[in-house]
Amino acid sequence: MPPKRQRNTPPKQQHTTDLENHIHHDINE
């Protein structure tokens, strides 16, 4: 579990992706 991987995938970025996905879904619907 190197710290580089954690730095590459921060929880903040994942959250943004989830939010964007949700918005995209709303628009698609």
Summary of the structure (lengths in Angstrom):
residues: 29
radius of gyration: 12.9
end to end distance: 39.5
largest distance: 40.3
contacts: 48
relative contact order: 0.12
helix: 83%
strand: 0%
